[in-house]
Structures are given as structure tokens and as C-alpha cells.
Amino acid sequence: PILCLYGPPGVGKTSLGKSVAEALGREYIRMSLGGLRDEAEIRGHRKTYIGAMPGRILQSIKKAATSNPVFILDEIDKLSSSHQGDPSSAMLEVLDPEQNSEFHDNFLEMGYDLSKVMFIATANNLSTIQPALRDRMEVINVNGYTIEEKVEIAKRHLLPKQLKEHGLAAKDLKIGKRQLEKIVEGYTRESGVRGLEKQLAKMVRYAAKSIAMEEAYEIKVSDEIIEKVLGPARLERDKYENNDVAGVVTGLAWTSVGGDILFIESILSKGKGTLNITGNLGKVMKESATIAMEYIKSNAESFGIDPQVFDKYNVHIHVPEGATPKDGPSAGITMLTSLVSLFAQKKVKKSLAMTGEITLRGKVLPVGGIKEKILAAKRARIKEVILSEENRKDIMEIKEAYLKGLNFHYVTEMSEVIDIAITNEKVKNAKVL
């Protein structure tokens, strides 16, 4: 099968391909497809042209001098088309096991058997790959790393590699587990480990400079030294805030840099019942807010809300960090809980987070990125998580150690979400609605 390793940048997709070649004892070829827009780069030129050459596929195989290498097609999602043809269509023949035994190169003017080659493609984004091309590949999702995993990667691989590159021995600089965790949490915000490697390189350069200038320095790195070299910590992530106010709910989000928690706030003001939504939200997220509002209006009595309230007050929903674009259906139940909490003027349970899509009939649908979201909840010291019943299978795939201390509620209906999330405690200084 043709494999496609799909995941965020810096998680080691290309390195994984290299390791496969090493493990199989086969030649390794890497061909970067980023920005490739000429079909002849793949299929070759006809011999009638001046400067005609075979395509890069056959050139690489000639260079490797073997017909069964491990061939890495890097950044297959970055292929672009132009007036010189569409390379992603030319790739169809290369990556189709049914056709590639007779791959036709224009320069060679005869079929070449590519079926013995092991092709491994890498991609950051599946949506930009042509559907026919995606269909020919077996997609393997390479997830981002957890903080615990990043600390181990730094300790076993990145730090020794950087020490070697800077000409230092292991005894010249020692960074403890707690300090590595501080660097990961305070100075990097990514799924992969490229940024982490840059920060570790800065720490190693600090030691190398001190040795070269014969200055005294601390071999065992302390928190103070980290702040001196890398500056004050820039990222205070996943801080859980208290929701003592009605209408504030903690949601779980999945971003390109892993999981995160986000807050949804809503507030009432005297008016005519309009709904405003702010916080740089995409179309799907705005629709979730509208669905939540309409569902509450149609089921007001069951939530103990006076229907006349909707005509007397304007509702404003805001998702903080307004500069960050946000979209997706997974904030549906969070918005619904926020609005019910606001209209009922009751607080939401402490240390509770949730994620799930909603429908107008009151159903809760499953969402993606569960592993990353759960890890974000754990980092933020959340105790309880509400998920769709259909996401139970995603939880079963996560290691037990990551789930320790978390209590899961699986729901199918919106009414169940409200029963779990909203306490019977009234808010201080509550508006009488």
C-alpha cells in the first residue's frame, strides 16, 4: 500500500519514513514536492525538446541504483498546478498500484516498473490533496505529542543531538526533567518538537559560549538560568479560571498546535432580543450559537425559563482571545450551557469542561481531536468532562495514565448536558428575570 503520513509540522513524519528505510535495509530517497507545478518534473520531457530530462522519479531511482527503494514524497499537499500542467494528476499513475507497474516516462518512451518501490507520502493538510490522489493512499494520522512525550523526546534525543552539534559532552550541561517541562510549557506552543529543539539549542549555546570564554556557569540548569537565557516565560496556557458568574463555561478546543481550553462568556443587556456573537468566530461556530439560542427558546419551559425574557433582553456571546480565529462545531454544547446558565442565572459546576456538536432536535453529536482535548483538560486541572456517547470509543484508545483523575460523562441529549453542568446554586447579585 502507498502510505500517507498526515499530521502537524515537526512531529517527525519525514524522520519516520527514514526509519522505515533503515529498518527494511533499503535505499532511502526523499523528493520534496513543495511548490512543484510542472508535470514534466514527474513524467519527464519528450526527447524533441532541448535540455530534455527524465522525470525526477526516475532520476532519483537512477541515483539510488536500485529498483526497490523507500521513496519519501515530502509535502504532497503542497503540489500546485499551472499552465504547464497539473502534477497532482501526473502523480495518480505513480501512486496507483494497479498502474505503476507500467509507469510511462516521456523521456524513456517505455514503461518502467515502479511497483517494487515503497512510496511514503507526507502531508500537513488533507483537504488540499486531490480526492482521486487521496483515495490511492492509506492515510496514517501522526498526532502531536503530549508534554510528557516531549520531555522524553528532549531528554533522549534532542538534548544529546544539540550537545553533539555544539561540540559539548553530556557532562557539560545537565537539564532536569522539571526544567525541560518548564521549557516545553513556557516557551513552545506547537504539536511537534521543532520549536523545542530551538529553545534547547539556545540553552546549549549558553554553555558553549561560557566554556569558550572561560566563564563560570551552572552545569545543572536552574529555573533562574532558563529565564536568564530564554527570557521570561511567554506562554501561560490552559489556565482554568473560576466561573463564579452565570454564563461562563469552559470548552475544549482542538487547534493546529494541539488541544487547548477556551472560555465562552455570555451576558444579558436590556433590549429587544437580538443575539450578538464576537471573538473572531467562523461560520460554523456562529451557526452553533444560533442553534443553541433557538433550541432554548423552543424548550424554555423545560429549562425553567420565562419565554417573555427573550423579547426583553439582548444576548451577547463572546469567546476570548479575539485575535485568534476559531471555527468548528465542537463548541455547540458549551454555547448551549452558557446560555441556559445565563437565562436561569445559575452557575456552572466548578472544574468542568465539555465538547460536542448540537442539532436543532436536541441531539449531541461526536467531534474530533478528543485525545488532544483531554490532555488540555488534564493540564488545566479539570476534573469532569462532558462528551458525546459516540466519543466513548476515542477515550478507550487513550492510555490509562492520561485519564487518571478525570471523570467522564457521556451524553446523547442536550437536556442531559444541562442536568450535569448546571448547579442549583443561584448567582450572587443575580438579575431577576
N, C-alpha and C positions, 0 to 999 in steps of 0.2 A: 504493500500500500504506500501511497505518497502521503507523507506526514506533513501537517502544518502546525507548527508550534505557535500558539496565539497567546499574547499577554502583554502587559505594560512594558515600557522600556527598562532595561537594566536588570531584568530578572534572570538572565543567563540563557536565553533561547539559543543564541549562536554557540555559546560555550557547550551547551547540551549536545548540539549537533557534532561538535568537535570530539566530545567524549564518546559519542556513538561510534565515530570512525575509529577512535583509538581502541575501543572495546572489541570492535569487529576485526581490527587489524587491517583495515582497508585504507586506501589513499583518501585524503581529505581535500575537497575543492570547495572554495567559497566564491560565490558570484553575487555581487551586490546589484540589486535591480532598482535601487532608488533613483527615480528620475529618468529611467530608461524609456525612450519614446520612439525608437526606430526599430521596426520589425526586423530589419536586416541584421541587427545585433544578435538576434536569436536564430533566424533562418539562414543567414549568410547572404552575400551579394551574388548576382549572376556573374559569370566569368567575362561577360561582354563589357562590364564597367572597368574603368581604370582604377587601380587600387582595390580590386575585389578581394574579399577575405571570407573565410568560413565564419559561421556564427560563433558567438562566444561559448556556446555549449560545447561545440566540437573542438574549439581551440583549447578549452580547459581540459577536455578529455585527452587531447594530444599531449598537453603539457604534463598531465598526471601519468601518461604512458600506461594506462590500464583501462579496461572497459567496464570495470565494476567498482568505481569509487563511491564514497559517500559525498553527495553533491548538495551543498547548502545554498538554497536560493534565498538570499537575505532580503528582507523588506519587500515581499511580494505584493503588499498592499500599496506600495508607492510607485507602481508601474503607471506611466501616463501615456495617453495616446496623442498623436499629432497628425499632420498631413502626410508624414512618412509611414503611416500605418499604425496598427494597434497591437503592441507587443503582447498584451494580455491574451489576445485571441491566438497569437502565434504560440503562446505557452500551452494552449489546450492540447496540442499534439504531443508536446514534450511530456506533459504530466498525465496523459491518459494511458494506463497500462494496456488498453486494447489496441492503441495505435502506435505507441512509441517504439515498437519493435521494428518499425519501418520509417523512422523519422527522416524526412526529406530535407536535406540542406541544399540550398540553391547553388552553392559553390561546388559541393561534392557531386551533385547531379545524380545521386543514387541514395538508396535508403541506408540508414545506419541504425543498428540495434541498440536502443537505449534501455531496453527492459532489464538489463542486469544492474543498471545504476540505481543506487538508493537515494531518492530525492527527499530532502527535508526542507520545507519552506518555513520562513518565519514571518510573522505579521503582528502589528500593533492594533490593527483595526480591521475587523472582518467586513464591515459594511462597504468599504471601498473596493473589495475584491469582486470581480465579475461573477455573477451567480453560477455560470457554467463552469468556471475555473474552481470556484469553492466546492462545487459538487464532486470534483475529481479528487479532492484531498480529504484526508481524515484529520479533523481538527482536534488538537490536544490543547486543552487550556492550561497555561502555565501561570499559576496565581502569584500575586505579590507575597512578600514574606511578612511574617509576624515579627514583633520586636524581639521575641526570644530567638527566633531563627536568625535575624540579622546580627544579633550579638554573637551567636555561634559562628556565623559566616565570617564576621570581622575577626574573631579570635583565631579561628583555624586557618583562614585563607588570606583575607585582605591585609591584616597587620604583618604577617610574615612576608607577604609579597612586597609590601611597601618598604619594609626594613631592608630587604634584599636589594631592591631597586635604588635605595639611597646609600647602599654600601655599609649598612649597620648590622651588628649581630643582635641576636634575641636579648642578650643581657644589657644592651644599651638603652632600651626603652620598654617599660612594662606598663600596660594599661589594664586595670582590673575590670571585672565583669560589670560592676556598678557604674564605673566611669564610661564604659562602652555604651551602656544603656542610656546614660546622660547625653552622650553624643548623638545617639540614634534619635532620642525623643526631642532633644532641644535644638538640633541643628540640621536635621534632614526631614523632608516630608515627601516621600516617594514610595512606590511599590517595590522598586528594585534596590540595588545597593551601590549605584554609581556615585551618588552624592555622598554616601557614607565613606566610600573609598577616598574621595577628595578631602573630606574632613580628616580622615586618618593620615593622609599624606601630609597635611599641614602639621599635624602633631609630630610626625616623623621628621619633617624638615626642621622643626623647632629643636629636636635633639641633635640632628646632623649639624645645624648651624652652631649650636653650643659646643659641640665637640671640635668643629673646625676652628672656632675662635678661642678654644681652650677656656671656655666659661664654665662655671659650676652650674649644674641643672639637676632637677629632681628626676631620677631614673624611674621611680614609681610615680605615675601621674596622679595628681590630686584634682579635685573639682576646681580649685583656685587656678591651677595651671591651665585647665581646659578653658576657663573663662578668659585667662590672660592671652592665650594663643588664638582661640576661635572667636573671642568677643562674648558679650552676654548672650544667653540663650534666646533665640529668635522666635521659637515656636512653642507656645503653650497650647497644646492641643487637647481636645476631648475633656475640657473641664466641665464637670457636671455642676449646674447651678441649681439652687433651691427653687422649687416652684411654689412659693407661698401665695402666689397671685392666681386667681382664676384665669383660665385661657392660655397658660404657658405649659407646653408639653414638649417632652424630649423625643425626637425622632432619630432613626438610624439611616444614614446615607451611605451610598457607595460612590466613591469618586475615583478618578484615574490614579490617585496616589494611595488607594486602599480605603478602608472604612473610616467613618467619622460620625460623630453625633451632631445633630443640629436641633436648634430650638425653634418651635413655631409659637408665635405670640399672636393673640387676637385681643381686640379692645372694642368697647362699645362707646358710641357718642350719639347725642340726641340728633335725630334727623328723620329721613323718610324711608329707611330700609335699604339703602344701597350697600353693595359689597365692594370694598377696595382690596386689592392684593398687591403687595410690594415685596422687594427683595431679589430683583433680577431673576425672576422665575420664567421657565419655558412654558410653552403652550400646554403640555400635558399636566404640569403641576397646577396651572391656573384652572384647568378643567376639573381637577380633583377637588379644588376648593369650591367650585360651583356645585359639583355633585353633592359634596358634604352638606352645603347650605340647603340645597333643595330637599335632601333626604331628611334633614332636621325639621324643615318646615312641614313636610308631609307627615312626620311622626311626632309632632310636638307634644301631643298629649301623653304618649308613652314615656317620653323623657321628663314629664312633669313641667313643661314649659308653656306659658300662656301664649297662644298664637298671635295675640294682638301686639306682642313685643316686637315682632318682625317689622311692623309698619312704623314704630316709634323710634327705632334706633338704627344708626348706620353701623356696619361691622367693618373693621379693618384688620386684615391678616398680614403679618409681616414675618419674613424669615431672615434673621440677622446675617451679617456678613454680606451686605448688599452688593459688594463689588464682585462676588463670586457667582458666576452663572450656575443655576440649578435647574434640573429638569428630571422628569421620570415620574412614574405612577406611585412609587413606594411611600410617598408621604400622605397618601389618602386617609388612612385610619388616624394618623397623627392630627391632620386638619379637622377631621370629624370630632375627635376627642377634645381638641382645643375649643371648638365652637360650642359643644354641649356643656363643657366646663364653664365657659363664659356666660351662656344663657341661664344655666342653672345656678351660677355663682357658687360653684363648689370646686374645691381644689382637686388636682390630680395627685394620685399616690406618689409618695417620695421614691426616688431611685428606680423609676420605671421608664422603660423606653419601648418603642414599638415601630413596626414597619409592615406595610401591607397595602394592596390596592383595593379600592372600593368600587361598587357598582350601584346604580340607582335602586336596584331591588334590595339592597342591604347586604349583599354578599361581600366577603373578604377574600380577595384573590392572592395567590402567591407572587413573590417578587424575587429578583436575583441578588447576587452578591452577599449571600447570607453569612458565609464564613467571615468575610472582611467586616461586616456589620457587627457580628457577635464579638469579634476581637476588639472592635472600637468600644463596644458596650462594657467589656471587661476592663479595658484600660481606664474608662471613665468611672469605674466602680459602681456601675448599675447593678441592681440585684435581680430585677424581674424584667422579662422581655415578652412582648406580645407578638405572635406571628400567626400567619395563616396555617390552618391544619395541613395544607398541601406542602408547606415548607418543612414539615417534620422530617422528611427523608434527607433534607440538606443538613439538618442538625445531626442526624445519625452518622454522617460522613466526617464530622469534625472530631478531632481527638478529645478524649475524656478530660485530659488535663486542662484544655482551654475552656471547658464548660463548667469547671468547678466554681461553686459559689453563685451560679446563675440559676434562676428558676424560670422555666418556660411555660407560657400559656398559649395553647393552640386554639384558634377560633375559626368559625366559618361565617358567623353573622356579626353585623356591626353592633347589635344590642349587647352581645357578649363582651365586646371591647369596652363598652361604656360601663358594664357591671364590674369589670375587673379594674378599670383605670380610675374611676371617679369615686372619691371618698364621700362619706356622708357629712363631712365637716364643712361648715359654711366658712366663707372667707371673712376675715376682719374687714370692717368698713365696706361690706358688700352693698352694691346698688340694690334697691328693692325693685325688682322687675315685675 
